Amino acid sequence: MPQMAPLNWLTLMIFFIMIFFMFNIMNFFSFSYPIKKSKLQKKTIKFNWKW
């Protein structure tokens, strides 16, 4: 029935838009930053001058 074709296109468009959004959301939230260490070790440089 040609009268039902716009509804079919509309449902396909909504379906693919939802898949597109879900794919983008999964990619956005699955990315994780590397965890930084809370304690930074301070390097002390000792100079031993022998003059």
C-alpha distance matrix in Angstrom:
0.0 3.8 5.5 5.9 7.3 10.6 11.1 10.9 13.3 15.4 15.9 16.8 19.1 20.8 21.2 22.9 25.0 26.2 27.2 28.9 30.9 31.9 33.1 35.1 36.6 37.6 39.3 41.0 42.4 43.3 45.8 49.3 52.4 55.6 57.8 61.0 64.2 65.7 69.3 70.2 73.4 75.9 77.8 81.5 83.3 86.9 89.2 92.4 94.7 97.9 100.3
3.8 0.0 3.8 5.4 5.3 8.3 10.0 10.1 11.5 13.8 15.2 15.8 17.5 19.6 20.5 21.8 23.6 25.3 26.4 27.7 29.6 31.1 32.2 33.9 35.5 36.8 38.3 39.8 41.5 42.6 44.8 48.4 51.3 54.5 56.9 59.9 63.3 64.7 68.3 69.1 72.3 74.7 76.5 80.2 81.9 85.6 87.7 91.0 93.2 96.4 98.7
5.5 3.8 0.0 3.8 5.7 7.1 8.4 9.9 11.5 12.7 14.3 15.8 17.2 18.7 20.1 21.8 23.1 24.6 26.2 27.5 29.0 30.5 32.1 33.6 34.9 36.5 38.1 39.4 41.0 42.3 44.6 48.0 50.9 54.3 56.5 59.5 62.8 64.0 67.7 68.6 71.9 74.3 76.2 79.8 81.7 85.4 87.6 91.0 93.2 96.4 98.7
5.9 5.4 3.8 0.0 3.8 5.7 5.5 6.5 9.0 10.1 11.0 12.7 14.5 15.7 16.7 18.7 20.2 21.4 22.9 24.6 26.1 27.3 28.9 30.6 31.8 33.2 35.1 36.4 37.8 39.0 41.5 44.9 47.9 51.2 53.3 56.4 59.7 61.0 64.6 65.6 68.9 71.3 73.3 77.0 78.9 82.6 84.9 88.2 90.4 93.7 96.1
7.3 5.3 5.7 3.8 0.0 3.8 5.4 5.1 6.3 8.6 10.0 10.6 12.3 14.3 15.3 16.6 18.3 20.0 21.2 22.4 24.3 25.8 27.0 28.6 30.2 31.6 33.1 34.5 36.2 37.3 39.5 43.1 46.0 49.3 51.6 54.7 58.0 59.4 63.0 63.8 67.0 69.4 71.3 74.9 76.7 80.4 82.6 85.9 88.1 91.3 93.6
10.6 8.3 7.1 5.7 3.8 0.0 3.8 5.4 5.1 6.0 8.6 9.8 10.4 12.2 14.0 15.3 16.2 18.2 19.9 20.8 22.3 24.1 25.5 26.8 28.3 30.0 31.5 32.6 34.4 35.8 37.9 41.4 44.2 47.6 49.8 52.7 56.1 57.4 61.0 61.8 65.1 67.4 69.3 72.9 74.7 78.5 80.7 84.0 86.2 89.4 91.7
11.1 10.0 8.4 5.5 5.4 3.8 0.0 3.8 5.4 4.9 6.1 8.5 9.7 10.5 12.1 14.2 15.2 16.4 18.3 19.8 20.9 22.4 24.2 25.7 26.7 28.4 30.2 31.3 32.7 34.2 36.5 39.9 42.9 46.3 48.3 51.3 54.6 55.8 59.4 60.4 63.8 66.2 68.2 71.9 73.8 77.5 79.8 83.2 85.4 88.7 91.1
10.9 10.1 9.9 6.5 5.1 5.4 3.8 0.0 3.8 5.4 5.2 6.2 8.5 9.9 10.5 12.3 14.2 15.4 16.6 18.2 20.0 21.1 22.5 24.4 25.7 26.9 28.7 30.2 31.6 32.7 35.1 38.6 41.6 44.9 47.1 50.2 53.5 54.9 58.5 59.4 62.6 65.1 67.0 70.7 72.6 76.3 78.6 81.8 84.1 87.3 89.8
13.3 11.5 11.5 9.0 6.3 5.1 5.4 3.8 0.0 3.8 5.5 5.1 6.0 8.5 9.7 10.5 12.0 14.1 15.3 16.2 18.2 19.8 20.9 22.4 24.1 25.6 26.9 28.3 30.2 31.3 33.4 37.0 39.8 43.1 45.5 48.5 51.9 53.3 56.8 57.6 60.8 63.2 65.0 68.7 70.4 74.1 76.3 79.6 81.8 85.0 87.4
15.4 13.8 12.7 10.1 8.6 6.0 4.9 5.4 3.8 0.0 3.8 5.4 5.1 6.2 8.5 10.0 10.5 12.2 14.2 15.2 16.4 18.2 19.9 21.1 22.3 24.2 25.8 26.8 28.4 30.0 32.1 35.5 38.4 41.8 43.9 46.9 50.2 51.4 55.0 55.9 59.3 61.6 63.6 67.2 69.1 72.8 75.1 78.5 80.7 84.0 86.3
15.9 15.2 14.3 11.0 10.0 8.6 6.1 5.2 5.5 3.8 0.0 3.8 5.4 5.1 6.0 8.6 9.8 10.5 12.3 14.1 15.3 16.4 18.2 20.0 20.9 22.3 24.3 25.6 26.8 28.2 30.6 34.0 37.1 40.4 42.4 45.5 48.7 50.0 53.6 54.7 58.0 60.5 62.5 66.2 68.1 71.8 74.2 77.5 79.8 83.1 85.6
16.8 15.8 15.8 12.7 10.6 9.8 8.5 6.2 5.1 5.4 3.8 0.0 3.8 5.5 5.0 6.1 8.5 9.8 10.5 12.1 14.2 15.3 16.4 18.3 19.9 21.0 22.6 24.2 25.8 26.7 29.0 32.6 35.6 38.8 41.1 44.2 47.5 49.0 52.6 53.5 56.6 59.1 60.9 64.6 66.5 70.2 72.4 75.7 78.0 81.2 83.6
19.1 17.5 17.2 14.5 12.3 10.4 9.7 8.5 6.0 5.1 5.4 3.8 0.0 3.8 5.4 5.3 6.1 8.5 9.9 10.4 12.2 14.2 15.3 16.5 18.2 19.9 21.1 22.4 24.3 25.6 27.6 31.1 33.9 37.3 39.6 42.5 45.9 47.3 50.9 51.6 54.9 57.2 59.1 62.7 64.5 68.3 70.5 73.8 76.0 79.3 81.6
20.8 19.6 18.7 15.7 14.3 12.2 10.5 9.9 8.5 6.2 5.1 5.5 3.8 0.0 3.8 5.6 5.1 6.1 8.6 9.8 10.5 12.2 14.1 15.3 16.3 18.1 19.9 20.9 22.3 23.9 26.2 29.5 32.4 35.9 37.9 40.9 44.2 45.4 49.0 50.0 53.3 55.7 57.8 61.4 63.4 67.1 69.5 72.8 75.1 78.4 80.8
21.2 20.5 20.1 16.7 15.3 14.0 12.1 10.5 9.7 8.5 6.0 5.0 5.4 3.8 0.0 3.8 5.5 5.2 6.3 8.7 10.0 10.6 12.3 14.4 15.4 16.5 18.5 20.0 21.2 22.3 24.8 28.2 31.4 34.6 36.7 39.9 43.1 44.5 48.1 49.1 52.3 54.9 56.8 60.5 62.5 66.2 68.6 71.8 74.2 77.4 80.0
22.9 21.8 21.8 18.7 16.6 15.3 14.2 12.3 10.5 10.0 8.6 6.1 5.3 5.6 3.8 0.0 3.8 5.4 5.0 6.1 8.6 9.8 10.4 12.3 14.1 15.2 16.5 18.2 20.0 20.9 23.0 26.6 29.5 32.7 35.1 38.2 41.6 43.2 46.7 47.4 50.6 53.1 54.8 58.5 60.3 64.0 66.3 69.5 71.9 75.1 77.5
25.0 23.6 23.1 20.2 18.3 16.2 15.2 14.2 12.0 10.5 9.8 8.5 6.1 5.1 5.5 3.8 0.0 3.8 5.4 5.0 6.2 8.6 9.8 10.6 12.2 14.2 15.4 16.4 18.3 19.8 21.7 25.2 27.9 31.3 33.6 36.5 39.9 41.3 44.8 45.6 48.9 51.2 53.1 56.8 58.7 62.4 64.7 68.0 70.3 73.5 75.9
26.2 25.3 24.6 21.4 20.0 18.2 16.4 15.4 14.1 12.2 10.5 9.8 8.5 6.1 5.2 5.4 3.8 0.0 3.8 5.4 5.1 6.1 8.5 9.9 10.4 12.1 14.2 15.2 16.4 17.9 20.3 23.6 26.6 30.0 32.0 35.0 38.3 39.5 43.2 44.2 47.5 50.0 52.1 55.7 57.8 61.5 63.9 67.2 69.6 72.9 75.4
27.2 26.4 26.2 22.9 21.2 19.9 18.3 16.6 15.3 14.2 12.3 10.5 9.9 8.6 6.3 5.0 5.4 3.8 0.0 3.8 5.5 5.1 6.1 8.6 9.8 10.5 12.3 14.1 15.4 16.2 18.6 22.1 25.3 28.4 30.6 33.8 37.1 38.7 42.2 43.1 46.3 48.9 50.7 54.4 56.4 60.0 62.4 65.6 68.1 71.2 73.8
28.9 27.7 27.5 24.6 22.4 20.8 19.8 18.2 16.2 15.2 14.1 12.1 10.4 9.8 8.7 6.1 5.0 5.4 3.8 0.0 3.8 5.5 5.2 6.3 8.6 10.0 10.7 12.3 14.4 15.4 17.2 20.8 23.6 26.9 29.3 32.3 35.7 37.4 40.8 41.5 44.7 47.1 48.8 52.5 54.3 58.0 60.3 63.6 65.9 69.1 71.6
30.9 29.6 29.0 26.1 24.3 22.3 20.9 20.0 18.2 16.4 15.3 14.2 12.2 10.5 10.0 8.6 6.2 5.1 5.5 3.8 0.0 3.8 5.4 5.1 6.1 8.5 9.9 10.4 12.2 14.0 15.9 19.2 22.0 25.5 27.6 30.5 33.8 35.1 38.7 39.6 42.9 45.3 47.3 50.9 52.9 56.6 59.0 62.3 64.7 68.0 70.4
31.9 31.1 30.5 27.3 25.8 24.1 22.4 21.1 19.8 18.2 16.4 15.3 14.2 12.2 10.6 9.8 8.6 6.1 5.1 5.5 3.8 0.0 3.8 5.5 5.1 6.0 8.6 9.8 10.6 11.9 14.4 17.7 20.9 24.1 26.1 29.2 32.4 33.9 37.4 38.5 41.7 44.3 46.4 50.1 52.2 55.8 58.3 61.5 64.0 67.3 69.9
33.1 32.2 32.1 28.9 27.0 25.5 24.2 22.5 20.9 19.9 18.2 16.4 15.3 14.1 12.3 10.4 9.8 8.5 6.1 5.2 5.4 3.8 0.0 3.8 5.5 5.2 6.2 8.6 10.2 10.6 12.7 16.3 19.4 22.5 24.9 28.0 31.3 33.1 36.5 37.3 40.4 43.0 44.7 48.5 50.4 54.0 56.4 59.6 62.0 65.2 67.8
35.1 33.9 33.6 30.6 28.6 26.8 25.7 24.4 22.4 21.1 20.0 18.3 16.5 15.3 14.4 12.3 10.6 9.9 8.6 6.3 5.1 5.5 3.8 0.0 3.8 5.5 5.1 6.0 8.6 9.9 11.2 14.7 17.4 20.8 23.2 26.1 29.6 31.2 34.6 35.3 38.4 40.8 42.7 46.3 48.2 51.9 54.3 57.5 59.9 63.1 65.6
36.6 35.5 34.9 31.8 30.2 28.3 26.7 25.7 24.1 22.3 20.9 19.9 18.2 16.3 15.4 14.1 12.2 10.4 9.8 8.6 6.1 5.1 5.5 3.8 0.0 3.8 5.4 5.0 6.1 8.3 10.3 13.3 16.3 19.7 21.6 24.6 27.9 29.2 32.8 33.8 37.1 39.6 41.7 45.3 47.5 51.1 53.7 56.9 59.4 62.7 65.2
37.6 36.8 36.5 33.2 31.6 30.0 28.4 26.9 25.6 24.2 22.3 21.0 19.9 18.1 16.5 15.2 14.2 12.1 10.5 10.0 8.5 6.0 5.2 5.5 3.8 0.0 3.8 5.5 5.4 5.8 8.7 11.8 15.2 18.2 20.3 23.6 26.7 28.3 31.8 32.9 36.0 38.7 40.7 44.4 46.5 50.1 52.6 55.8 58.4 61.6 64.3
39.3 38.3 38.1 35.1 33.1 31.5 30.2 28.7 26.9 25.8 24.3 22.6 21.1 19.9 18.5 16.5 15.4 14.2 12.3 10.7 9.9 8.6 6.2 5.1 5.4 3.8 0.0 3.8 5.7 5.3 6.5 10.2 13.2 16.3 18.8 21.9 25.3 27.2 30.5 31.2 34.2 36.8 38.5 42.2 44.1 47.8 50.2 53.4 55.8 59.0 61.6
41.0 39.8 39.4 36.4 34.5 32.6 31.3 30.2 28.3 26.8 25.6 24.2 22.4 20.9 20.0 18.2 16.4 15.2 14.1 12.3 10.4 9.8 8.6 6.0 5.0 5.5 3.8 0.0 3.8 5.7 5.9 9.0 11.6 15.1 17.3 20.2 23.6 25.1 28.6 29.3 32.5 34.9 36.9 40.6 42.6 46.3 48.7 52.0 54.4 57.7 60.3
42.4 41.5 41.0 37.8 36.2 34.4 32.7 31.6 30.2 28.4 26.8 25.8 24.3 22.3 21.2 20.0 18.3 16.4 15.4 14.4 12.2 10.6 10.2 8.6 6.1 5.4 5.7 3.8 0.0 3.8 5.5 7.6 10.7 14.0 15.6 18.7 21.9 23.3 26.8 28.0 31.2 33.9 36.0 39.7 42.0 45.6 48.2 51.4 54.0 57.3 60.0
43.3 42.6 42.3 39.0 37.3 35.8 34.2 32.7 31.3 30.0 28.2 26.7 25.6 23.9 22.3 20.9 19.8 17.9 16.2 15.4 14.0 11.9 10.6 9.9 8.3 5.8 5.3 5.7 3.8 0.0 3.8 6.3 9.9 12.6 14.6 18.0 21.1 23.0 26.3 27.4 30.4 33.2 35.1 38.8 41.0 44.5 47.2 50.2 52.9 56.1 58.9
45.8 44.8 44.6 41.5 39.5 37.9 36.5 35.1 33.4 32.1 30.6 29.0 27.6 26.2 24.8 23.0 21.7 20.3 18.6 17.2 15.9 14.4 12.7 11.2 10.3 8.7 6.5 5.9 5.5 3.8 0.0 3.8 6.8 9.8 12.3 15.4 18.8 20.8 24.1 24.7 27.7 30.3 32.1 35.8 37.9 41.5 44.0 47.1 49.7 52.9 55.6
49.3 48.4 48.0 44.9 43.1 41.4 39.9 38.6 37.0 35.5 34.0 32.6 31.1 29.5 28.2 26.6 25.2 23.6 22.1 20.8 19.2 17.7 16.3 14.7 13.3 11.8 10.2 9.0 7.6 6.3 3.8 0.0 3.7 6.5 8.6 11.8 15.1 17.1 20.4 21.2 24.2 26.9 28.9 32.6 34.8 38.3 41.0 44.1 46.8 50.0 52.7
52.4 51.3 50.9 47.9 46.0 44.2 42.9 41.6 39.8 38.4 37.1 35.6 33.9 32.4 31.4 29.5 27.9 26.6 25.3 23.6 22.0 20.9 19.4 17.4 16.3 15.2 13.2 11.6 10.7 9.9 6.8 3.7 0.0 3.8 6.3 8.8 12.3 14.5 17.6 18.0 21.0 23.6 25.5 29.2 31.3 34.9 37.6 40.7 43.4 46.6 49.3
55.6 54.5 54.3 51.2 49.3 47.6 46.3 44.9 43.1 41.8 40.4 38.8 37.3 35.9 34.6 32.7 31.3 30.0 28.4 26.9 25.5 24.1 22.5 20.8 19.7 18.2 16.3 15.1 14.0 12.6 9.8 6.5 3.8 0.0 3.8 6.3 9.5 12.3 15.0 15.3 18.0 20.8 22.5 26.2 28.3 31.9 34.6 37.6 40.4 43.5 46.3
57.8 56.9 56.5 53.3 51.6 49.8 48.3 47.1 45.5 43.9 42.4 41.1 39.6 37.9 36.7 35.1 33.6 32.0 30.6 29.3 27.6 26.1 24.9 23.2 21.6 20.3 18.8 17.3 15.6 14.6 12.3 8.6 6.3 3.8 0.0 3.8 6.5 9.0 11.9 12.9 15.8 18.8 21.0 24.6 27.1 30.5 33.4 36.5 39.3 42.5 45.4
61.0 59.9 59.5 56.4 54.7 52.7 51.3 50.2 48.5 46.9 45.5 44.2 42.5 40.9 39.9 38.2 36.5 35.0 33.8 32.3 30.5 29.2 28.0 26.1 24.6 23.6 21.9 20.2 18.7 18.0 15.4 11.8 8.8 6.3 3.8 0.0 3.8 6.2 8.8 9.3 12.5 15.3 17.6 21.2 23.7 27.2 30.1 33.2 36.0 39.3 42.1
64.2 63.3 62.8 59.7 58.0 56.1 54.6 53.5 51.9 50.2 48.7 47.5 45.9 44.2 43.1 41.6 39.9 38.3 37.1 35.7 33.8 32.4 31.3 29.6 27.9 26.7 25.3 23.6 21.9 21.1 18.8 15.1 12.3 9.5 6.5 3.8 0.0 3.8 5.6 6.8 9.6 12.8 15.3 18.8 21.6 24.8 28.0 30.9 34.0 37.1 40.1
65.7 64.7 64.0 61.0 59.4 57.4 55.8 54.9 53.3 51.4 50.0 49.0 47.3 45.4 44.5 43.2 41.3 39.5 38.7 37.4 35.1 33.9 33.1 31.2 29.2 28.3 27.2 25.1 23.3 23.0 20.8 17.1 14.5 12.3 9.0 6.2 3.8 0.0 3.8 6.4 9.6 12.4 15.6 18.7 21.9 24.9 28.2 31.2 34.1 37.4 40.2
69.3 68.3 67.7 64.6 63.0 61.0 59.4 58.5 56.8 55.0 53.6 52.6 50.9 49.0 48.1 46.7 44.8 43.2 42.2 40.8 38.7 37.4 36.5 34.6 32.8 31.8 30.5 28.6 26.8 26.3 24.1 20.4 17.6 15.0 11.9 8.8 5.6 3.8 0.0 3.7 6.2 9.2 12.4 15.2 18.6 21.5 24.8 27.7 30.7 34.0 36.8
70.2 69.1 68.6 65.6 63.8 61.8 60.4 59.4 57.6 55.9 54.7 53.5 51.6 50.0 49.1 47.4 45.6 44.2 43.1 41.5 39.6 38.5 37.3 35.3 33.8 32.9 31.2 29.3 28.0 27.4 24.7 21.2 18.0 15.3 12.9 9.3 6.8 6.4 3.7 0.0 3.8 6.2 9.2 12.4 15.5 18.7 21.9 24.9 27.8 31.1 33.9
73.4 72.3 71.9 68.9 67.0 65.1 63.8 62.6 60.8 59.3 58.0 56.6 54.9 53.3 52.3 50.6 48.9 47.5 46.3 44.7 42.9 41.7 40.4 38.4 37.1 36.0 34.2 32.5 31.2 30.4 27.7 24.2 21.0 18.0 15.8 12.5 9.6 9.6 6.2 3.8 0.0 3.8 6.2 9.3 12.5 15.4 18.8 21.6 24.7 27.9 30.8
75.9 74.7 74.3 71.3 69.4 67.4 66.2 65.1 63.2 61.6 60.5 59.1 57.2 55.7 54.9 53.1 51.2 50.0 48.9 47.1 45.3 44.3 43.0 40.8 39.6 38.7 36.8 34.9 33.9 33.2 30.3 26.9 23.6 20.8 18.8 15.3 12.8 12.4 9.2 6.2 3.8 0.0 3.8 6.3 9.6 12.6 15.8 18.9 21.8 25.1 27.8
77.8 76.5 76.2 73.3 71.3 69.3 68.2 67.0 65.0 63.6 62.5 60.9 59.1 57.8 56.8 54.8 53.1 52.1 50.7 48.8 47.3 46.4 44.7 42.7 41.7 40.7 38.5 36.9 36.0 35.1 32.1 28.9 25.5 22.5 21.0 17.6 15.3 15.6 12.4 9.2 6.2 3.8 0.0 3.8 6.3 9.6 12.7 15.8 18.7 22.0 24.8
81.5 80.2 79.8 77.0 74.9 72.9 71.9 70.7 68.7 67.2 66.2 64.6 62.7 61.4 60.5 58.5 56.8 55.7 54.4 52.5 50.9 50.1 48.5 46.3 45.3 44.4 42.2 40.6 39.7 38.8 35.8 32.6 29.2 26.2 24.6 21.2 18.8 18.7 15.2 12.4 9.3 6.3 3.8 0.0 3.8 6.3 9.6 12.6 15.5 18.8 21.6
83.3 81.9 81.7 78.9 76.7 74.7 73.8 72.6 70.4 69.1 68.1 66.5 64.5 63.4 62.5 60.3 58.7 57.8 56.4 54.3 52.9 52.2 50.4 48.2 47.5 46.5 44.1 42.6 42.0 41.0 37.9 34.8 31.3 28.3 27.1 23.7 21.6 21.9 18.6 15.5 12.5 9.6 6.3 3.8 0.0 3.8 6.4 9.6 12.4 15.7 18.4
86.9 85.6 85.4 82.6 80.4 78.5 77.5 76.3 74.1 72.8 71.8 70.2 68.3 67.1 66.2 64.0 62.4 61.5 60.0 58.0 56.6 55.8 54.0 51.9 51.1 50.1 47.8 46.3 45.6 44.5 41.5 38.3 34.9 31.9 30.5 27.2 24.8 24.9 21.5 18.7 15.4 12.6 9.6 6.3 3.8 0.0 3.7 6.3 9.4 12.5 15.4
89.2 87.7 87.6 84.9 82.6 80.7 79.8 78.6 76.3 75.1 74.2 72.4 70.5 69.5 68.6 66.3 64.7 63.9 62.4 60.3 59.0 58.3 56.4 54.3 53.7 52.6 50.2 48.7 48.2 47.2 44.0 41.0 37.6 34.6 33.4 30.1 28.0 28.2 24.8 21.9 18.8 15.8 12.7 9.6 6.4 3.7 0.0 3.8 6.0 9.4 12.0
92.4 91.0 91.0 88.2 85.9 84.0 83.2 81.8 79.6 78.5 77.5 75.7 73.8 72.8 71.8 69.5 68.0 67.2 65.6 63.6 62.3 61.5 59.6 57.5 56.9 55.8 53.4 52.0 51.4 50.2 47.1 44.1 40.7 37.6 36.5 33.2 30.9 31.2 27.7 24.9 21.6 18.9 15.8 12.6 9.6 6.3 3.8 0.0 3.8 6.3 9.5
94.7 93.2 93.2 90.4 88.1 86.2 85.4 84.1 81.8 80.7 79.8 78.0 76.0 75.1 74.2 71.9 70.3 69.6 68.1 65.9 64.7 64.0 62.0 59.9 59.4 58.4 55.8 54.4 54.0 52.9 49.7 46.8 43.4 40.4 39.3 36.0 34.0 34.1 30.7 27.8 24.7 21.8 18.7 15.5 12.4 9.4 6.0 3.8 0.0 3.8 6.1
97.9 96.4 96.4 93.7 91.3 89.4 88.7 87.3 85.0 84.0 83.1 81.2 79.3 78.4 77.4 75.1 73.5 72.9 71.2 69.1 68.0 67.3 65.2 63.1 62.7 61.6 59.0 57.7 57.3 56.1 52.9 50.0 46.6 43.5 42.5 39.3 37.1 37.4 34.0 31.1 27.9 25.1 22.0 18.8 15.7 12.5 9.4 6.3 3.8 0.0 3.8
100.3 98.7 98.7 96.1 93.6 91.7 91.1 89.8 87.4 86.3 85.6 83.6 81.6 80.8 80.0 77.5 75.9 75.4 73.8 71.6 70.4 69.9 67.8 65.6 65.2 64.3 61.6 60.3 60.0 58.9 55.6 52.7 49.3 46.3 45.4 42.1 40.1 40.2 36.8 33.9 30.8 27.8 24.8 21.6 18.4 15.4 12.0 9.5 6.1 3.8 0.0
